[in-house]
Amino acid sequence: MISRKYLYLIALAREKHFGRAAAACHVSPSTLSAAIRDLETELGVAVVERGKQFAGLTPEGRSVVEYAQRMAASAEGLKQELASLRDGLTGRLRLGVIPTALTVVAALTSSFARRHAHVTTEVLSLATDEIIARLRRFELDAGIVYVESAQAAGLDIVPIWHERHVLLTGAAGRFAGRESVSWAEAATAPLALLTPDMQNRKTIDAVFAGVGAGIAPMLETNSIVSILAHVGSGHWSSIVPRAVLEQVGTPPGVIAIELVEPAVDWATGLVTLAREPQPPMVAALIAEAQALA
């Protein structure tokens, strides 16, 4: 339904290397290069910057890639539609999830899987910016992000979870016996937080800034599991969504204390490209998210 030449170009734009793109398409580099040259002849424009190695796409090439990505996504949607009329939904659902939502997303994926048993789900842990970028390149079907970070043109968001964050700290530490801790007090603890590129960290930094508390985390990681392990060692404290602890449990020797002054709610939801109609698989996932919400 879409010429292989366009699929080869999409792969080249993604891999940024002729050899890797050819391997991804299961063809030889010479076959891929010949197809790209044929495409340039057909369109009458250069789509690839010429050189001994891949040097990028021309402005015309970037436009062709965007068009090809839309064509490929439409073709995949048609195949899903036809397959669903015969046997129900089949194929692969590609879902990007921010690290802090990796535990709660199981509620959505399990509900979807029970209803659509022939769909394989791929869950990738990604930063918000990468999720949005891959959605726009049609490399993901949907994402789980903070609602506030999906307020951009061309995106739809279904809020699902509302959650509070808690201070995770040693049970024998200086906050032992406390029912709540202010954000200003939390700033004085030796903190282990997600890396600054993560939306969760950006939101936490904004709250600290709002109460006039500057922070200098003693440890940064892009893994929630790593944070739990480090806090469990007894030296660090952290700030995590309570939902994480509800799913995986609180490490031994660690307590979770409510954060106040201010009390902040975060909303997390399902983000998709704003398309009409939505591909059947994405439409089915949106329906599950709406029911879960």
Summary of the structure (lengths in Angstrom):
residues: 293
radius of gyration: 22.9
end to end distance: 36.5
largest distance: 73.5
contacts: 926
relative contact order: 0.14
helix: 46%
strand: 23%
